[in-house]
C-alpha cells in the first residue's frame, strides 16, 4: 500500500494557539520559514519528517497524535453520511472529505449534525410516531447518540478520569486490592458495603448510607459495579467538571454521560493504566491471562485495551466492538483507521458474527478493508448470566483487532501467515465499493448499476466501475 503524506494543518494551528505563539515564533522553533509553516497549517504542504522530529523535541508532542484521531473519524463519518440516497450521485471525492476534516473540522461536525437531524426527521415521518407535530420535538441528536459521539471524539480516553482512577487504587507499595480500596473509601464517608442475595446488581441508599452489591453476580461484575458507585460518590466533582466541558444539549444526555464516566472510572480502576499497559505488553495481550491477573472479565480487558491512548505512553491502537445476536453494534470504539458504521450493523463477513457459533472459543481473522489496510481481528462470544434460573442471560460477541504491523506483539498472531490471504471486509454496504461481495445487502450508492434480466450471478445486478 502506498505511503500516505501527512497533512495535519488543524493540529498544528491548535498546538500553536495552545502555546500562545505567533506563526513567526512557531516557525523559528521548528526551523522552517514562515511561508512554509503557513502552507503546512493550511494543508497546502504535508508535514515533513524534520518538522515531526522538531515537534517531538521542542514540545514533547506524541507524534502518533498527528496520524490517528478526530480527522480520520470525521472522514469516515462524512463518507457514511454522504452515502445516504438523499445526496444522489453528488458525493464529493475522498480527497475533498480529508481536506474538510483537516481544514474545517467544525464545519464537518456541523454537517454531521445536520444529516443526523435529517435522518431523525425522516424516521419520524416514516414511522408516524408520536413525536410528529409536537411543538417540543426539536431536531437534536438523541441523548444516547450525543453521549456516544462524545466518547467517540474523545478517543474513548479521558485523561483526568483515567489518572484519578489509577491514583485511587495505587498505594505506596504499588497496586492495591480494589475491593479493599473501595471499602475504605466508603467507610470514610460512613457508608456500609454489603454483598447481598438480590436481583439488582447494585443498589445504593443515600439516606441509610448503605450500598448493596449482588452476591449472585460474577466476581468481575461485582468489582466493576462497586467501583462504579465509588466513582459517583467520591469523584462527583471531577465527573461534573468533565460534563460541564462537554456541554450536552439535554439533561438526559448529561445523566447518561455521567453513567458512562462512572463506568470509565470503574474500568480504569479495575485495570489501572500503567500496570495494565505493562502487563499487556509482557503477556503479549493475552486476554485470558490479563483477566486472571486483574480479576476482570474478557470483555472488560478487551475494552480497556482500546482505551490505552495516554499521550506519551500509548499502547497498541486497537478497535473494540460489541454486537448482539441481531448484529446491532452496542459498543464501538476505534483507535485505528477502521471506523465503524454510525448506523446499522457491522459487515457480515467479519468474524465477530461467527463467534456465536463457537461459544467459549477465540476466532482469529486476517482481514483487509477496501482502503487496503490489513488487520488482525479477534472475536469471542460473551454471556452474562442473571444469577438464577429465571433470570435472563444476555449474549453478545466482542471483536478486538489491530493493524497487522502490530500483530507480532499479540499472542493471537502465533501460527498465522501474515503474508498470506486476507479476507475482504467492509464497513457498510452503502459505502463499500467491492463489486463481487456475495454478502452484499444493498448496492453501493456511489457506483452505477447494470441489470440484465437474462442473467443472474451472485448479485441480481452488475456494479460498474
Secondary structure, 3 states (H helix, E strand, C coil): CCCCCCCCHHHHHHHHHHHCCCHHHHHHHHCCCHHHHHHHHCCCCCCCHHHHHHHHHHHCCCHHHHCCCHHHHHHHHHHHHHCCHHHCCCCCCHHHHHHHHHHCHHHHHHHHHHHHHHHHHHHHHHHCCCCCCCCCCCCCCCHHHHHHHHHHHCCCCCHHHHHHHHHHCEECCEECCHHHHHHHHHHHCCCEEEEECCCCCEEEECCCCEEEEECCCCHHHHHHHHHHHHHHHHCHHHHHHHHHHHCCCCHHHHHHHHHHHHHHHHHHHHCCHHHHHHHHHHCCCCHHHHHHHHCCCHHHHHHHHCCCCCCCCCCCCCEEEEEECCCEEEEEEECCCCCCCCCCECCCCCHHHHHHHCCCCCEEEEEECCCCCEEEEEEEEEEECCCCCCCCCEEEEEEEEEEHHHHHHCHHHCCCCCCCCCEECCCCCCCCCCCCCCCCCCCCCCCCEECCCCCCCCCCCEECC
